[in-house]
Amino acid sequence: MTKTVLITGASSGFGKDAARLFQKNGWNVIASMRSPEKETELRGLDRLALVRLDVTDSASIEKAVQEGIARFGGIDALVNNAGFGSLGVLEAAPGEVIRQQFDVNVFGVIELIKAILPHMRSNKSGVIVNVTSMGGRIAFPFSTLYHATKYAVEGLSESLQYELEPLGIKVKIVEPGGYKTDFAGRSLATFGAGDLLDYQLAYDQFAGKVDTWPMSEHVWEVAEAIFEAASDGSERLRYPVGADAVQLLEARKEMDDLAIKNLIAAHL
Ligand SMILES: NC(=O)c1ccc[n+]([C@@H]2O[C@H](COP(=O)([O-])OP(=O)(O)OC[C@H]3O[C@@H](n4cnc5c(N)ncnc54)[C@H](OP(=O)(O)O)[C@@H]3O)[C@@H](O)[C@H]2O)c1
């Protein structure tokens, strides 16, 4: 039986590469995005449906899930990939950025999972892959909101595996390091220090260093990790991907909070 995956945020970056990879490996793909009418690269691929889905719009989530099931007869895997970052001093964060950060990166994930679970429960099988970040287990300065959302999805996923495993449904977490997608461009809401002078110098120093943070061009590695997580049939929960993620998360295991803080402060 041909398997089917629903991917959020398939318009670019990891989501688009994952859509291509699943399709190449013989899966049916529901490539969901906010503006499918603009998509040209995925359009016309066999066994791939372009579907409108905004993770902050409940009606669009329900419709995309039902359309996907009707088109392919079922959904075997959900990839919660859509997300964006925010950068700046917490005290200066505009209310709408705070809410949007959680709406997209956390509440969107929860809504997708709730929309797909009745179907996976009735099939007694399914895999949910949540794309978090190395920043879901280690935190850098001036990224409080983003880390809060990614830590939230890590906790949610780790807990959810207990209630879903007895029902035949697996939960997976893919934790990328830094990759050159659109993330650091159009998917980054930067609000800086606002007019709060107490933070300005520290923020400017950080912003200068963060621009030199090495970002991998091997974006396809993340799609490969997503595919592995969705298809390996294992009970493995976490899939860190990228040399920076693997090294930092290993170091995190060995070091206490103060040592890791000093390591990060020395570099950022
Ligand atoms: N790149 C990195 O270094 C990195 C590292 C760790 C984790 N991540 C995570 O990886 C995931 C994918 O990011 P990426 O690097 O591939 O960046 P990207 O190329 O900018 O892709 C982000 C995707 O999220 C979608 N999106 C944003 N808001 C949405 C909404 N309300 N509803 C539906 N889709 C929405 C975007 O769609 P539109 O085209 O409609 O804007 C886009 O398809 C994110 O969760 C991000 O946090 C990225």
The ligand as an ORCA input file, in Angstrom:
! r2SCAN-3c Opt
* xyz 0 1
  N      16.761     26.797      8.931
  C      17.216     26.607     10.153
  O      18.370     26.949     10.468
  C      16.331     25.930     11.175
  C      16.971     25.386     12.290
  C      16.215     24.730     13.251
  C      14.857     24.593     13.071
  N      14.231     25.136     11.972
  C      12.781     24.924     11.854
  O      12.502     24.303     10.629
  C      11.176     24.615     10.213
  C      11.187     25.005      8.752
  O      11.987     26.145      8.589
  P      12.927     26.377      7.300
  O      14.309     26.508      7.789
  O      12.616     25.413      6.229
  O      12.489     27.869      6.905
  P      11.643     28.447      5.680
  O      12.260     28.028      4.389
  O      11.512     29.897      5.940
  O      10.237     27.719      5.817
  C       9.285     28.086      6.795
  C       7.956     27.547      6.334
  O       6.963     27.778      7.355
  C       5.818     28.262      6.704
  N       4.910     29.016      7.568
  C       5.161     30.099      8.333
  N       4.024     30.512      8.950
  C       3.049     29.648      8.552
  C       1.661     29.512      8.817
  N       1.002     30.371      9.618
  N       0.966     28.479      8.243
  C       1.592     27.606      7.412
  N       2.887     27.695      7.106
  C       3.609     28.694      7.667
  C       6.353     29.136      5.584
  O       5.323     29.340      4.656
  P       5.150     30.667      3.761
  O       5.907     30.363      2.499
  O       3.680     30.762      3.532
  O       5.710     31.821      4.536
  C       7.463     28.244      5.062
  O       6.951     27.257      4.199
  C      10.676     25.695     11.165
  O       9.814     25.109     12.118
  C      11.948     26.194     11.842
  O      11.712     26.667     13.142
  C      14.958     25.812     11.031
*
